[in-house]
Amino acid sequence: MVIRKPNDSEYKKILSLSPQALFAGTLGEAKPSDEKVKQLIEPLLQKGSYYLIATEGDNLMGWILIGTSKDHLTEKIYGFIYELFVLEEFRGNGISKRLMETSIEHLKQDGFSEVRLSVYAGNQAIKLYEKLGFKNRTITMSMPI
């Protein structure tokens, strides 16, 4: 398995699969259109965020989108993981872990001393994040009314 930045055709494939990734990541709550995905992702890329992909041969197995964010209370800038997705047929092979470890290393090399991410309660990826050392920082709660 190789983890690297995508080429143009791989980037287009990621964009075409991102609605599926967001649907899975939100546990079925959000089903964004291709246009909505572009509206969410393009500003991140313009501000320096980037994808890392996991491939084997010509197979795109998964990706992670990393960049920066800012704590609006403290003004602290930190590394942020915006998206992590592994295609269903490649799950269970440690790809998410390798993508996470590689992205954390990239963020360290980019000068960050902290990395954050957001995840839906109930998402199985939480187990991986906890194993890697992530801790709950804030909890967003909701209630239907």
C-alpha positions in Angstrom: 0.0 0.0 0.0 1.2 3.5 -0.9 0.0 6.7 0.8 0.5 9.8 -1.3 -1.2 12.9 -2.7 -3.6 12.2 -5.5 -3.2 13.0 -9.2 -5.9 14.9 -11.1 -7.9 11.8 -12.1 -7.7 10.4 -8.6 -8.9 13.8 -7.2 -11.9 13.7 -9.5 -12.7 10.2 -8.4 -12.5 11.3 -4.7 -14.9 14.2 -5.5 -17.3 11.8 -7.2 -17.3 9.4 -4.2 -17.3 12.2 -1.5 -21.2 12.3 -1.3 -21.1 8.6 -0.4 -18.3 9.2 2.1 -20.2 12.0 3.8 -23.3 9.9 3.9 -21.4 7.1 5.7 -19.6 9.5 8.0 -22.8 11.2 9.1 -24.4 7.7 9.7 -26.9 8.5 7.0 -28.0 11.9 8.2 -26.5 13.9 5.3 -26.8 13.0 1.7 -25.1 15.9 0.0 -25.2 16.6 -3.8 -22.0 16.7 -5.8 -22.4 20.5 -5.9 -22.7 20.7 -2.1 -19.5 18.6 -1.7 -17.7 21.0 -4.0 -18.9 23.9 -1.9 -17.6 22.3 1.2 -14.3 21.0 -0.1 -13.0 23.6 -2.5 -12.6 26.4 0.1 -10.6 24.0 2.3 -8.3 23.1 -0.6 -7.9 26.8 -1.5 -6.7 27.4 2.1 -4.0 24.7 1.9 -5.8 21.6 2.9 -4.9 18.5 1.0 -5.8 14.9 0.4 -3.7 11.8 1.0 -4.8 8.6 -0.7 -4.1 5.0 0.0 -3.6 3.0 -3.2 -2.4 -0.4 -4.3 -1.6 -0.6 -8.0 -4.3 1.3 -9.8 -6.8 0.8 -6.9 -7.9 3.8 -4.9 -8.6 2.3 -1.5 -9.3 5.3 0.6 -8.4 8.9 1.5 -8.0 11.5 4.2 -8.4 15.3 3.9 -6.2 17.3 6.3 -5.6 20.9 6.8 -5.8 23.6 9.5 -8.5 25.1 11.6 -8.7 27.8 14.3 -10.2 27.7 17.8 -12.5 30.7 17.8 -12.3 31.2 21.5 -8.5 30.9 22.0 -7.4 31.9 18.4 -5.1 28.8 18.4 -4.4 27.3 15.0 -4.2 23.5 14.9 -4.2 20.6 12.4 -7.6 19.2 11.4 -8.8 16.0 9.9 -11.8 16.9 7.8 -12.6 13.6 6.1 -11.5 9.9 6.3 -13.0 7.3 4.1 -12.1 3.8 3.0 -14.0 2.1 0.2 -16.1 -0.7 1.5 -14.3 -3.5 -0.3 -11.0 -2.5 1.4 -12.2 -2.1 5.0 -10.8 -4.2 7.8 -7.2 -4.1 6.5 -5.8 -1.3 8.6 -6.1 1.4 5.9 -7.8 3.9 8.1 -5.1 3.5 10.7 -2.3 4.0 8.2 -4.0 7.1 6.7 -4.5 8.6 10.2 -0.9 7.9 11.2 0.5 9.3 8.0 -1.7 12.4 8.2 -0.7 13.0 11.8 2.9 12.8 10.8 2.3 15.3 7.9 0.6 17.7 10.3 3.6 17.4 12.7 5.9 18.2 9.9 3.7 21.2 9.0 4.5 22.5 12.5 1.3 21.7 14.4 1.4 20.5 18.0 -2.3 19.5 18.1 -4.7 17.7 15.7 -8.4 17.7 16.0 -11.3 16.1 14.2 -15.1 15.8 14.5 -17.0 12.6 14.4 -20.6 11.6 14.7 -21.5 9.7 17.9 -21.9 6.1 17.0 -19.4 6.1 14.2 -17.2 3.0 14.4 -14.1 5.1 13.6 -14.2 6.5 17.2 -12.6 3.3 18.4 -9.6 3.9 16.0 -9.4 7.6 17.1 -9.3 6.6 20.7 -6.6 4.0 20.1 -4.5 6.7 18.4 -4.8 8.9 21.5 -7.7 11.2 20.6 -9.9 12.3 23.6 -13.3 14.0 23.7 -12.9 17.7 23.7 -16.4 19.0 23.1 -19.7 17.3 22.8 -22.5 18.7 20.6 -25.9 17.6 21.7 -29.2 17.8 19.9 -32.9 17.2 20.6 -35.7 17.0 18.2 -38.5 19.5 19.0 
